Amino acid sequence: MRLKRGENPVAQLRRVFCFWGWKMDKEFDLDTLAVRAGIRRSQFNEHAEALYLTSSFVFDNAAQAAARFSGEESGFVYGRFSNPTVSMLQERLAALEGGEACIATASGMAAILSTVMALMKGGEHIVASQGIFGATQQLFGGILPRFGIDTTFVASNDPAAFRASLRPNTKLVFIETPSNPLTEVFDIAALAEIAHAGGALLVVDNCFCSPALQRPLDYGADLVIHSATKYLDGQGRVLGGAVVGREELTEEVFKFLRTAGPSISPFNAWIILKGLETLRIRMEAQSATALELARWLEAQPQVVRVHYPGLPSHPQHALAKRQQKSGGAIVSFEVRGDRATAWKVVDATRLISITANLGDTKSTITHPASTTHGRISAEARAAAGIRETLLRVAVGLESVPDLQADLARGLALI
């Protein structure tokens, strides 16, 4: 397939040969897209997605090599920026999120960094919610300023607070919804309107919900970020990330990835492809368990507060019901006492895994103040509401009574 007159050569480089397969009908439901979108079959006509472990691709002759590298002719060139298995993942995730295009990256943080580096330059400004992942706070607050990119962290989820933080040089508004670890919910549509009125783009980290529960692009977001390591894989096996949205924006991210190389491996892409096939089923089951566990925790005398969007007690419960299909699978709760008390609950677990990862079929527990948010200052943690008594449980697929019994063992020590 050769370039059509006026067609973007960089976009062509990411396109797969037309004879590899058929395009997915956008009218299909999410469950169908999760198992069928993006399939590209080789001449062997395999049923399962093929795994292409190769660093480079062979050309018929020197002229074809030159045409492929320049973008004059479409096709795969080099594994750093083009691979059939990665292309399948990108097409499938774009279909699930309702985006025009997707760029897969080595990790969720690589997706965030690639987005910022592709769309911003020194002297420009980010407005971000205070309640974001600790590594994202470190990137925005500690690393990007060295390159002349400043960030204003907004402590409130009130859209007016974001509007007040905009500057003439603001280029990105960045949020996680629900946030990590307090599950704070942000009004995507309202923030999209505010960002656009100020000449900025709205970027939404959709890690906690995945497209199975929430599609930020439907509410006006410009780009969606994923740590595919989490629910998209779903079984804690590999690292991966993704940026999904309009092609004109993902095109810029691709240009950065092609040169800088924060690329996902074909093997990891293949694993995540298989994980997407069960995404909706897993998210539905894990969310149901999380809701039951959250209700149980609210009834425990040792628990001061439970943070879960599916509970009526959550401050943004009504908003979550509008934006999300369920409350998700993350439950955070605060216990009476201090850090030592919280650690007792963690250390008493026998079933739940003590690890900071989430999105796994196996439930995990962590103490955010000393793990995921341990590298940010105590003042920043306090501003984000991450107290020493806060614990986060990422609910898996175990039985509810077993999870309750595991947490009850530690709560009894308080």
N, C-alpha and C positions, 0 to 999 in steps of 0.2 A: 504494500500500500504506500503510495507516494503522497507527498504533501499536496493538499488542494491550495490553489492560489489564495494567498492572504492568511493561511492557517498558521497558528502559533507553532513553531518547531519544537519548543520545549514540551508543549502539551503532547505533541506527536510521539516524543520519546517515551512517554509514560503509557502510551496506548499499545494494547496487545494486538498482534496480527488478527485480522478479521476472520480468518478461517479457523481460529482456535475454538470458537464457540458461539453461542447465541446470546444476545443481549436480554437482560431480565426485564420483564414487564413491570413497570413501576406501580401498577395497580395491585400487585400481589400483596398479601398480608405479611406482617412482620415474621411470623413463624416460617412462612415459605421462603422469604428472602434470606432468613438466617441459615437455611440449608442449601439454597439454590443460587443465590445471587453471586455473580463474579466467576462462576465456573468456566474454566478454559481447558478444553481437552486437546491433547496432542494427537498425532497421527495414530497413536495406539488406542485412542478412544476409551481411556480409563474412566471408571465410574467415580472413584474417590479423587479428590484433588491431588494433583501430582506435586511432589517435593523436588524442586530443582536446586540441587546443591552444586553450584558452579560459581566461580568468581568472575568468569568472562564468557563471551559468546563469540563463535567463529563466524567470519564473514566469507562470502563466496570469492571476493576479490578485493583489491585495494580500493577500487572505486566505490564498492558497496560500504567498506569500512569508513571511508571519508563521508559518504552520504549519511550513514547512521550517526556518526559523531556530530555532524553539523545539524542533524535534524531534518535534512532534506528527505530522508527516507525513514519511515517508522521501523521500530524493531528494538530488540534488547541489545545493550551495548556493554555494560559493565555492572557487576553486582552491587557496587556502592549506591547506584541510583536506579537500576532497572532489573527486575527479576519476575518471571511469570507467577511464582507462588505469592510474592509480595503484591503483585498487581491484583490477584484474586482477592486477597484480604482487603485491599484498598477499595475495590469495587463493592465488595459485600458490605463493609462497614458504612460506606457512603450511602448505599441503598437503605440500610437500617436506620440511619440518622436522617434520611431525607435530604442529603447534601449532594451537590453537584460533583464533588471530588473529595478524595482523601489522600493524605500522605502518611504512611506508616513510618515510625521512628523506633530507635533502640529502646526507649523507655518513655514513661509519662513525662518525666522531667526534660528529656530530650525534645519532646513535642512542644513543651512550653518554651524552652530556650530557642528552638528553631522558629517558633512563631514570632517571638520578640525580635530576634536578630534579623528575620526576613522582612518585618514590617516597620521597624523603628530604626532611628539613628540617634546619635548623640545630641543632647539638647531637648529631647522629647520626654514625655511624661506619661506615667501609668497611674490610673486610679484603681485600687484593688481593695477588696473586702479584707478586714483584719483577720477574719476567721478562715484562713486558707491553710493548706498543708505546710508543715514546718519548712520543708526543703524549698517550697515556692517562696515563702517569706524570706528565706536566706538568699535565694536568687535575686528577688526584687529589691530587698533591702541591703544586701551585703556585697553582691557581685556586680549587678547592673550599674550602680552609681559610679563604679570605676570606669565605665564606658560612657558616662554622661547621660544616663537614663535614670531619672528619679521616679520614685513611687510615693504616692500618698495613700496610706492605709486608712480605710474608713471603718470605724468601730461599730457603726449602726447599720442595720439592714434597711433603714428608711431610704427610699429613692431620693428624697430631698437632700440627704447627706452626701450622696454621690454627686448630685447636681452642683452642690456647693463646693465640691472638691475639684471640679473640672477647671482646667486652665486653657488658654488659647493653644498651648503646645501639647495638650493631652491627645494621645493617639489610641490608647487602649484602655478599656474598662474591663477588669478581670474579676470574675467571681467563681466560687464553687457553690453549687446548690444541689443537694444539701451540703453544708460545709463539714470539714473534717477538723475536730471530732464532734462538734456540738450539734450537728445536723440542723444548723440554721438555714432557713429557706429564703431565697431572694426572688423578688418579682422580676422575672426575666423580661416580660413584655415592657414593663415600666422602665427598666434600666436600658433596654435597647432603644427606646424612644429618647431617653435622656442622652445616651452616648451619641446617637446619630445627630441629635440637635446640636451637640457640641463638636461635631466633626470627628468623632472617635468611633472605634469599632468595639462591639461587645463580644468578649471571649468568655465562654462558659466551660468550666471543668465539669464534665458530666460523669465523673468516675463513680460516684456513689449510686447513681440510678441506672446508668447505661441506657441505650435506646429502648430497652425493653420496658422501662418505666417512665422515661421522659425524653422528649426530643426538643432541645432548646432552639434549634433552627426554626421550628414551627412558631415560636414566640418572638422571633425577630433577632435572635443572636446571629452574629456574623460567622463565628467559628466555634466549633466544639472541640474540646481537648479530652483525650482519654489516656489514662494509664491502662493499657490493655493487659497489663500484668494482673489486674484485679478481676472484675467480673467477666470481662470479655474472654479471657482464658478460663477462669473459673475454678481452676484446680491447683493453683499455686506452682505452676511448672516453669514458666518462662517469663522473661521481661519483654515489654513492648509498649509502644505508645502510638498515638494517632492524632492528626489534625484533620477535621472535616468541615467543609463549608463551600462557599462559592469558589468556582474554578479560578477566577482572577486572583483570589487571595491565596488559595493553596498552591497556585503556580509559583508565587513568590517563595513560599515555604519550600517547594521542590527545588528551586534554584539554589537556596541555601544548603539544603541537604545534599544536592549533587556535588557541591564544592567542599563543604565542611565535613560531611560524612557521618552524621549521627543516625546511621541506617539500621533498620531491623534486619536480622538474619533470616534467610528463607526458612530455616527450621522453625524458628520462633513464630514466624508468620503462619506456617502450616499448622502448628499447635493451636494458635489462636483461632484460625479458621475452623478447626474442629470444635473448639470451645463455643464458638458462636452458634453452632447448631442446637445447643441445649440452653441457650441464654435465657429465653423467656420462661422456660419450665423451671430452671434453677431460681431465677429471680422471684418468680411467683411463690415457690415453696419457701425460700429463705425469708421473704418478706412476711409471709403468714406466720412463720415461727418467730420472727423478730417481734411482731406485734403481740403475740401471746406472751413472750418473755418480758416485753416492756410492761405489759399490764401487771404481770406477776411482780416485777421489781418495784412498781409503784406501791404495791401493797406491803412491802417489807419495811419494818420499822427502822432498820439500819440505813435505809436509802433516803437521802435528803431530796433528791430530784432526779427525774429520768428525762433524758433528751431523746425524743423519737417523734418524727413528724406525723406518724399514724395515730398518736394519742391526742385526744381533745385538749389535754393540758399543754400541748406544745403551742408556743405563741403564734406560730405561722401554720397551724393545722389547716385552716380553711384555704390558705394559699397553696399548701402542699396538695390538697385534694383537687384543686383546679389544675395544677401543673403536672402532677405525678399520678401514675396509675395505682401506686401503693406507697407506704411509708419507707420502703427500702429495707435493707438487711443490717443496718448499723444502729446499734443501741448504745448510747453513752449514759452513764449514771454517776451521781456523786454520793459518796458514803459519808457517814459521820466520822469525825476525827481528823486525821492528818495524813501525810504521805505514808507513814508507817502502817497506819490502819488500812489504807488502800492496797499497799503491797501485801498485807496479810491475805486479802481476798484473792489477789493474783496467785500468791504462792500456794494457796490451799487447793487450787484447781488440779484435778487429776485427768479430766477429759478434755477440757478446752485448752488449746495450744497457747503457750505464752510466746507470742510473736507479734511484731508490729504490722505484718502484712494483713491484707483483708481481701475479700472477694472469693475466698476459698470455699470449697464444699465442707471443709473442716472449720469449726468455729475457732476464733482466736480472741485473745484478750491482751490488752496493753494498757500501760499507764502513760498517757500522752505527755504529761509534764516532764517525764524523765526519758522518753524515747523519741517519738515522732516530732515533738516540739522542744526537745531538750537542748538543742543548739541555739535557740533564740533566747533573748534576755528574759529575765523574770518579769520585767516591766511589760514586755511585748506579750508574754503569756497572760499576764493579768488583764491586759487590755483586750485580749482575745477571749477572756473568760475561761481559760484553761487552768483550773485550780489543781492543787496537789491531791485533792480527794476524788478527782475525776478518773473514771475507768471507761474504756471503750471495748465493746464486744462486737465483733463482726460475726454475725450469726450464719452458721453453715446449714447442713442438712441432717444433723443429728435429731433425735427425738426431744421434744420440749421437756418432758419430765427429767430426762438425763441432764440436760443443760441447767435446769432449775436446781437439781440436786447438787451439781458441781459448784454453782455459785452460792448455794445455801451453806455449804461447808465453810466457806470463807466468811460469809456474812455473820455466821454464828459466833465468830471470834471477836466481833466488834462489841 
